[in-house]
Amino acid sequence: MTEPLLTVPAKEVASKFGYYTDEAMLHPVGIQRHGTTRVVMISLKEYERLLRRDRQVLLVKDLDDETLEAIRNAEIPDESRRLDHLMDDPSSD
């Protein structure tokens, strides 16, 4: 289970900025304005980890012809075909 987000008023973060940047190295710090968390301060290491997990979404209409052709001609490896049963609906038995 993850621990709840530490939330702090922006005014307090401004007056103790060094302290809260050190805290953000250990865990995310939510910064509130008028009682609403608007920003989360995280370490650079965590930010870079999140960037690595980021996915780019493309629409089919935006793919070039070469990529579309590669998708059309792709073959499923035998080791992947053996996993097809995992997609079966158990209620249809």
Distance bins in CASP14 RR format, pairs under 12 A and 6 or more apart:
PFRMAT RR
TARGET T0000
AUTHOR 0000-0000-0000
RMODE 2
METHOD distances of the structure
MODEL  1
2 27 0 0 0 0 1 0 0 0 0 0 0
2 28 0 0 0 0 1 0 0 0 0 0 0
3 26 0 0 0 0 0 1 0 0 0 0 0
3 27 1 0 0 1 0 0 0 0 0 0 0
3 28 0 0 0 0 1 0 0 0 0 0 0
4 27 0 0 0 0 0 1 0 0 0 0 0
4 28 0 0 0 0 0 1 0 0 0 0 0
4 29 0 0 0 0 0 1 0 0 0 0 0
4 30 0 0 0 0 0 1 0 0 0 0 0
4 37 0 0 0 0 0 1 0 0 0 0 0
5 23 0 0 0 0 0 1 0 0 0 0 0
5 24 0 0 0 0 0 1 0 0 0 0 0
5 27 0 0 0 0 1 0 0 0 0 0 0
5 28 1 0 1 0 0 0 0 0 0 0 0
5 29 1 0 0 1 0 0 0 0 0 0 0
5 30 1 0 1 0 0 0 0 0 0 0 0
5 31 0 0 0 0 0 1 0 0 0 0 0
5 32 0 0 0 0 0 1 0 0 0 0 0
5 37 1 0 0 1 0 0 0 0 0 0 0
5 39 0 0 0 0 0 1 0 0 0 0 0
5 40 1 0 0 1 0 0 0 0 0 0 0
5 41 0 0 0 0 0 1 0 0 0 0 0
5 42 0 0 0 0 0 1 0 0 0 0 0
6 12 0 0 0 0 0 1 0 0 0 0 0
6 13 0 0 0 0 0 1 0 0 0 0 0
6 19 0 0 0 0 0 1 0 0 0 0 0
6 20 0 0 0 0 1 0 0 0 0 0 0
6 23 1 0 0 1 0 0 0 0 0 0 0
6 24 0 0 0 0 1 0 0 0 0 0 0
6 26 0 0 0 0 1 0 0 0 0 0 0
6 27 1 0 0 1 0 0 0 0 0 0 0
6 28 1 0 0 1 0 0 0 0 0 0 0
6 29 1 0 1 0 0 0 0 0 0 0 0
6 30 1 0 0 1 0 0 0 0 0 0 0
6 31 0 0 0 0 1 0 0 0 0 0 0
6 32 0 0 0 0 0 1 0 0 0 0 0
6 37 0 0 0 0 0 1 0 0 0 0 0
6 40 0 0 0 0 1 0 0 0 0 0 0
6 41 0 0 0 0 1 0 0 0 0 0 0
6 42 0 0 0 0 0 1 0 0 0 0 0
7 13 0 0 0 0 0 1 0 0 0 0 0
7 20 0 0 0 0 0 1 0 0 0 0 0
7 23 0 0 0 0 0 1 0 0 0 0 0
7 27 0 0 0 0 0 1 0 0 0 0 0
7 28 0 0 0 0 1 0 0 0 0 0 0
7 29 1 0 0 1 0 0 0 0 0 0 0
7 30 1 0 1 0 0 0 0 0 0 0 0
7 31 1 0 0 1 0 0 0 0 0 0 0
7 32 1 0 1 0 0 0 0 0 0 0 0
7 33 0 0 0 0 0 1 0 0 0 0 0
7 35 0 0 0 0 1 0 0 0 0 0 0
7 36 0 0 0 0 1 0 0 0 0 0 0
7 37 1 0 1 0 0 0 0 0 0 0 0
7 38 0 0 0 0 0 1 0 0 0 0 0
7 39 0 0 0 0 0 1 0 0 0 0 0
7 40 0 0 0 0 1 0 0 0 0 0 0
7 41 0 0 0 0 0 1 0 0 0 0 0
8 14 0 0 0 0 0 1 0 0 0 0 0
8 15 0 0 0 0 0 1 0 0 0 0 0
8 16 0 0 0 0 1 0 0 0 0 0 0
8 17 0 0 0 0 0 1 0 0 0 0 0
8 19 0 0 0 0 1 0 0 0 0 0 0
8 20 1 0 0 1 0 0 0 0 0 0 0
8 21 0 0 0 0 0 1 0 0 0 0 0
8 23 0 0 0 0 1 0 0 0 0 0 0
8 24 0 0 0 0 0 1 0 0 0 0 0
8 28 0 0 0 0 0 1 0 0 0 0 0
8 29 1 0 0 1 0 0 0 0 0 0 0
8 30 1 0 0 1 0 0 0 0 0 0 0
8 31 1 0 0 1 0 0 0 0 0 0 0
8 32 1 0 0 1 0 0 0 0 0 0 0
8 33 0 0 0 0 0 1 0 0 0 0 0
8 35 0 0 0 0 0 1 0 0 0 0 0
8 37 0 0 0 0 1 0 0 0 0 0 0
8 38 0 0 0 0 0 1 0 0 0 0 0
8 39 0 0 0 0 0 1 0 0 0 0 0
8 40 0 0 0 0 0 1 0 0 0 0 0
8 41 0 0 0 0 1 0 0 0 0 0 0
9 15 0 0 0 0 1 0 0 0 0 0 0
9 16 0 0 0 0 0 1 0 0 0 0 0
9 20 0 0 0 0 0 1 0 0 0 0 0
9 29 0 0 0 0 0 1 0 0 0 0 0
9 30 0 0 0 0 1 0 0 0 0 0 0
9 31 1 0 0 1 0 0 0 0 0 0 0
9 32 1 0 1 0 0 0 0 0 0 0 0
9 33 1 0 0 1 0 0 0 0 0 0 0
9 34 0 0 0 0 1 0 0 0 0 0 0
9 35 1 0 0 1 0 0 0 0 0 0 0
9 36 0 0 0 0 0 1 0 0 0 0 0
9 37 0 0 0 0 0 1 0 0 0 0 0
9 38 0 0 0 0 0 1 0 0 0 0 0
9 39 0 0 0 0 0 1 0 0 0 0 0
10 16 0 0 0 0 0 1 0 0 0 0 0
10 17 0 0 0 0 0 1 0 0 0 0 0
10 20 0 0 0 0 0 1 0 0 0 0 0
10 29 0 0 0 0 0 1 0 0 0 0 0
10 30 0 0 0 0 1 0 0 0 0 0 0
10 31 1 0 1 0 0 0 0 0 0 0 0
10 32 1 0 0 1 0 0 0 0 0 0 0
10 33 1 0 1 0 0 0 0 0 0 0 0
10 34 0 0 0 0 1 0 0 0 0 0 0
10 35 0 0 0 0 1 0 0 0 0 0 0
10 36 0 0 0 0 0 1 0 0 0 0 0
10 37 0 0 0 0 0 1 0 0 0 0 0
10 38 0 0 0 0 1 0 0 0 0 0 0
10 39 0 0 0 0 1 0 0 0 0 0 0
10 41 0 0 0 0 0 1 0 0 0 0 0
11 17 0 0 0 0 0 1 0 0 0 0 0
11 20 0 0 0 0 0 1 0 0 0 0 0
11 31 0 0 0 0 1 0 0 0 0 0 0
11 32 0 0 0 0 1 0 0 0 0 0 0
11 33 0 0 0 0 1 0 0 0 0 0 0
11 34 0 0 0 0 0 1 0 0 0 0 0
11 35 0 0 0 0 0 1 0 0 0 0 0
12 18 0 0 0 0 0 1 0 0 0 0 0
12 19 0 0 0 0 1 0 0 0 0 0 0
12 20 1 0 0 1 0 0 0 0 0 0 0
12 23 0 0 0 0 0 1 0 0 0 0 0
12 29 0 0 0 0 0 1 0 0 0 0 0
12 30 0 0 0 0 0 1 0 0 0 0 0
12 31 0 0 0 0 1 0 0 0 0 0 0
12 32 0 0 0 0 1 0 0 0 0 0 0
12 33 0 0 0 0 0 1 0 0 0 0 0
12 35 0 0 0 0 0 1 0 0 0 0 0
13 19 0 0 0 0 1 0 0 0 0 0 0
13 20 1 0 1 0 0 0 0 0 0 0 0
13 21 0 0 0 0 1 0 0 0 0 0 0
13 22 0 0 0 0 0 1 0 0 0 0 0
13 23 0 0 0 0 1 0 0 0 0 0 0
13 24 0 0 0 0 1 0 0 0 0 0 0
13 29 1 0 0 1 0 0 0 0 0 0 0
13 30 0 0 0 0 1 0 0 0 0 0 0
13 31 1 0 1 0 0 0 0 0 0 0 0
13 32 0 0 0 0 1 0 0 0 0 0 0
13 33 0 0 0 0 0 1 0 0 0 0 0
13 37 0 0 0 0 0 1 0 0 0 0 0
13 38 0 0 0 0 0 1 0 0 0 0 0
13 39 0 0 0 0 1 0 0 0 0 0 0
13 40 0 0 0 0 0 1 0 0 0 0 0
13 41 1 0 0 1 0 0 0 0 0 0 0
14 20 0 0 0 0 1 0 0 0 0 0 0
14 21 0 0 0 0 0 1 0 0 0 0 0
14 31 0 0 0 0 1 0 0 0 0 0 0
14 33 0 0 0 0 0 1 0 0 0 0 0
16 22 0 0 0 0 1 0 0 0 0 0 0
16 23 0 0 0 0 1 0 0 0 0 0 0
16 29 0 0 0 0 0 1 0 0 0 0 0
16 31 0 0 0 0 0 1 0 0 0 0 0
17 23 0 0 0 0 0 1 0 0 0 0 0
17 24 0 0 0 0 0 1 0 0 0 0 0
17 29 0 0 0 0 0 1 0 0 0 0 0
17 31 0 0 0 0 0 1 0 0 0 0 0
17 41 0 0 0 0 1 0 0 0 0 0 0
18 24 0 0 0 0 1 0 0 0 0 0 0
18 25 0 0 0 0 0 1 0 0 0 0 0
18 29 0 0 0 0 0 1 0 0 0 0 0
18 41 0 0 0 0 0 1 0 0 0 0 0
19 25 0 0 0 0 0 1 0 0 0 0 0
19 26 0 0 0 0 0 1 0 0 0 0 0
19 29 0 0 0 0 1 0 0 0 0 0 0
19 41 0 0 0 0 0 1 0 0 0 0 0
20 26 0 0 0 0 0 1 0 0 0 0 0
20 27 0 0 0 0 0 1 0 0 0 0 0
20 28 0 0 0 0 0 1 0 0 0 0 0
20 29 1 0 1 0 0 0 0 0 0 0 0
20 30 0 0 0 0 1 0 0 0 0 0 0
20 31 0 0 0 0 1 0 0 0 0 0 0
20 39 0 0 0 0 0 1 0 0 0 0 0
20 40 0 0 0 0 0 1 0 0 0 0 0
20 41 1 0 0 1 0 0 0 0 0 0 0
20 42 0 0 0 0 0 1 0 0 0 0 0
20 43 0 0 0 0 0 1 0 0 0 0 0
21 29 0 0 0 0 1 0 0 0 0 0 0
21 31 0 0 0 0 0 1 0 0 0 0 0
21 41 1 0 0 1 0 0 0 0 0 0 0
21 42 0 0 0 0 0 1 0 0 0 0 0
21 43 0 0 0 0 1 0 0 0 0 0 0
21 44 0 0 0 0 0 1 0 0 0 0 0
22 29 0 0 0 0 1 0 0 0 0 0 0
22 41 0 0 0 0 0 1 0 0 0 0 0
22 43 0 0 0 0 1 0 0 0 0 0 0
23 29 1 0 1 0 0 0 0 0 0 0 0
23 30 0 0 0 0 1 0 0 0 0 0 0
23 31 0 0 0 0 0 1 0 0 0 0 0
23 40 0 0 0 0 0 1 0 0 0 0 0
23 41 0 0 0 0 1 0 0 0 0 0 0
23 42 0 0 0 0 0 1 0 0 0 0 0
23 43 0 0 0 0 1 0 0 0 0 0 0
24 30 0 0 0 0 1 0 0 0 0 0 0
24 31 0 0 0 0 1 0 0 0 0 0 0
24 39 0 0 0 0 0 1 0 0 0 0 0
24 40 0 0 0 0 1 0 0 0 0 0 0
24 41 1 0 1 0 0 0 0 0 0 0 0
24 42 1 0 1 0 0 0 0 0 0 0 0
24 43 1 0 1 0 0 0 0 0 0 0 0
24 44 0 0 0 0 1 0 0 0 0 0 0
24 45 0 0 0 0 0 1 0 0 0 0 0
24 46 0 0 0 0 1 0 0 0 0 0 0
24 47 0 0 0 0 0 1 0 0 0 0 0
25 41 0 0 0 0 1 0 0 0 0 0 0
25 42 0 0 0 0 1 0 0 0 0 0 0
25 43 1 0 1 0 0 0 0 0 0 0 0
25 44 0 0 0 0 1 0 0 0 0 0 0
25 45 0 0 0 0 1 0 0 0 0 0 0
25 46 0 0 0 0 1 0 0 0 0 0 0
25 47 0 0 0 0 0 1 0 0 0 0 0
26 41 0 0 0 0 0 1 0 0 0 0 0
26 42 0 0 0 0 0 1 0 0 0 0 0
26 43 1 0 0 1 0 0 0 0 0 0 0
26 45 0 0 0 0 0 1 0 0 0 0 0
26 46 0 0 0 0 0 1 0 0 0 0 0
27 40 0 0 0 0 0 1 0 0 0 0 0
27 41 0 0 0 0 1 0 0 0 0 0 0
27 42 0 0 0 0 1 0 0 0 0 0 0
27 43 0 0 0 0 1 0 0 0 0 0 0
27 46 0 0 0 0 1 0 0 0 0 0 0
28 37 0 0 0 0 0 1 0 0 0 0 0
28 39 0 0 0 0 0 1 0 0 0 0 0
28 40 1 0 1 0 0 0 0 0 0 0 0
28 41 1 0 0 1 0 0 0 0 0 0 0
28 42 1 0 1 0 0 0 0 0 0 0 0
28 43 0 0 0 0 1 0 0 0 0 0 0
28 46 1 0 0 1 0 0 0 0 0 0 0
28 47 0 0 0 0 0 1 0 0 0 0 0
28 50 0 0 0 0 0 1 0 0 0 0 0
29 37 0 0 0 0 1 0 0 0 0 0 0
29 39 0 0 0 0 1 0 0 0 0 0 0
29 40 1 0 0 1 0 0 0 0 0 0 0
29 41 1 0 1 0 0 0 0 0 0 0 0
29 42 1 0 0 1 0 0 0 0 0 0 0
29 43 0 0 0 0 0 1 0 0 0 0 0
29 46 0 0 0 0 0 1 0 0 0 0 0
30 36 0 0 0 0 0 1 0 0 0 0 0
30 37 1 0 1 0 0 0 0 0 0 0 0
30 38 0 0 0 0 1 0 0 0 0 0 0
30 39 1 0 0 1 0 0 0 0 0 0 0
30 40 1 0 1 0 0 0 0 0 0 0 0
30 41 1 0 0 1 0 0 0 0 0 0 0
30 42 0 0 0 0 1 0 0 0 0 0 0
31 37 1 0 0 1 0 0 0 0 0 0 0
31 38 1 0 0 1 0 0 0 0 0 0 0
31 39 1 0 1 0 0 0 0 0 0 0 0
31 40 1 0 0 1 0 0 0 0 0 0 0
31 41 1 0 0 1 0 0 0 0 0 0 0
31 42 0 0 0 0 0 1 0 0 0 0 0
32 38 1 0 0 1 0 0 0 0 0 0 0
32 39 0 0 0 0 1 0 0 0 0 0 0
32 40 0 0 0 0 0 1 0 0 0 0 0
32 41 0 0 0 0 0 1 0 0 0 0 0
33 39 0 0 0 0 1 0 0 0 0 0 0
40 46 0 0 0 0 1 0 0 0 0 0 0
40 47 0 0 0 0 0 1 0 0 0 0 0
40 50 0 0 0 0 0 1 0 0 0 0 0
41 47 0 0 0 0 1 0 0 0 0 0 0
42 48 0 0 0 0 1 0 0 0 0 0 0
42 49 0 0 0 0 1 0 0 0 0 0 0
42 50 1 0 0 1 0 0 0 0 0 0 0
42 51 0 0 0 0 0 1 0 0 0 0 0
43 49 0 0 0 0 1 0 0 0 0 0 0
43 50 0 0 0 0 0 1 0 0 0 0 0
44 50 0 0 0 0 0 1 0 0 0 0 0
44 51 0 0 0 0 0 1 0 0 0 0 0
45 51 0 0 0 0 0 1 0 0 0 0 0
45 52 0 0 0 0 0 1 0 0 0 0 0
46 52 0 0 0 0 0 1 0 0 0 0 0
46 53 0 0 0 0 0 1 0 0 0 0 0
47 53 0 0 0 0 0 1 0 0 0 0 0
47 54 0 0 0 0 0 1 0 0 0 0 0
48 54 0 0 0 0 0 1 0 0 0 0 0
56 62 0 0 0 0 0 1 0 0 0 0 0
57 63 0 0 0 0 0 1 0 0 0 0 0
58 64 0 0 0 0 0 1 0 0 0 0 0
58 67 0 0 0 0 1 0 0 0 0 0 0
58 68 0 0 0 0 0 1 0 0 0 0 0
58 71 0 0 0 0 0 1 0 0 0 0 0
59 68 0 0 0 0 0 1 0 0 0 0 0
60 67 0 0 0 0 1 0 0 0 0 0 0
60 68 1 0 0 1 0 0 0 0 0 0 0
60 71 0 0 0 0 1 0 0 0 0 0 0
60 72 0 0 0 0 0 1 0 0 0 0 0
61 67 0 0 0 0 0 1 0 0 0 0 0
61 68 0 0 0 0 1 0 0 0 0 0 0
62 68 0 0 0 0 0 1 0 0 0 0 0
63 69 0 0 0 0 1 0 0 0 0 0 0
63 70 0 0 0 0 1 0 0 0 0 0 0
63 71 1 0 0 1 0 0 0 0 0 0 0
63 72 0 0 0 0 0 1 0 0 0 0 0
64 70 0 0 0 0 1 0 0 0 0 0 0
64 71 0 0 0 0 0 1 0 0 0 0 0
65 71 0 0 0 0 0 1 0 0 0 0 0
65 72 0 0 0 0 0 1 0 0 0 0 0
66 72 0 0 0 0 0 1 0 0 0 0 0
66 73 0 0 0 0 0 1 0 0 0 0 0
67 73 0 0 0 0 0 1 0 0 0 0 0
67 74 0 0 0 0 0 1 0 0 0 0 0
68 74 0 0 0 0 0 1 0 0 0 0 0
74 80 0 0 0 0 0 1 0 0 0 0 0
75 81 0 0 0 0 1 0 0 0 0 0 0
76 82 0 0 0 0 0 1 0 0 0 0 0
76 83 0 0 0 0 1 0 0 0 0 0 0
76 84 0 0 0 0 1 0 0 0 0 0 0
77 83 0 0 0 0 0 1 0 0 0 0 0
78 84 0 0 0 0 0 1 0 0 0 0 0
80 86 0 0 0 0 0 1 0 0 0 0 0
80 87 0 0 0 0 0 1 0 0 0 0 0
81 87 0 0 0 0 0 1 0 0 0 0 0
85 93 0 0 0 0 0 1 0 0 0 0 0
END
